[in-house]
Each structure stands twice: as structure tokens, then as C-alpha cells.
Amino acid sequence: MYYCCENHVELAMDIVVDEQEVAPVLEKIEAKNELSTTCHFCTDKAIYKISG
């Protein structure tokens, strides 16, 4: 599972496909469930959770 910002969504989806060979599941983190988690690839705030 990857948490990512808007700029790294495609990269995270590509990695999930390469690693797990399944279509990625993209979930937007809603404001009410907002986490203090940062993007896996940079220091920006994560707004998506991507899993396989």
C-alpha cells in the first residue's frame, strides 16, 4: 500500500501493477479521515491511498 500526493499517483499505480500484477485500487483520503501521512515519494501531504 502506498500513500501519495497528486503528483505521484501514476508512479504509485505503476509500482503496484509491477509488484502485484493486479489492477491498483485508488482511494481518495477524505477530509474527515485526513491523515498526517506524507507521500511515499516526497514530503507533500498524501491525498491518495493506493493498494493492489
Residue pairs with C-beta under 8 A, 6 or more apart in sequence:
1 49
1 50
1 51
2 12
2 15
2 16
2 40
2 49
2 50
2 51
3 29
3 35
3 37
3 38
3 39
3 40
3 46
3 48
3 49
3 50
4 11
4 12
4 39
4 40
4 41
4 46
4 47
4 48
4 50
5 39
5 41
5 42
5 44
5 45
5 46
5 47
5 48
6 47
6 48
7 39
7 42
7 44
8 39
8 40
8 41
8 42
9 26
9 48
9 50
11 41
12 24
12 40
12 41
12 48
12 50
13 24
13 26
13 50
16 22
16 24
16 50
16 51
16 52
17 23
17 24
17 52
19 52
20 52
22 52
23 52
24 50
24 51
24 52
25 50
25 51
25 52
26 48
26 49
26 50
27 48
27 49
27 50
27 51
28 47
28 48
29 35
29 46
29 47
29 48
29 49
35 46
37 45
37 46
38 44
38 45
38 46
39 45
39 46
40 46
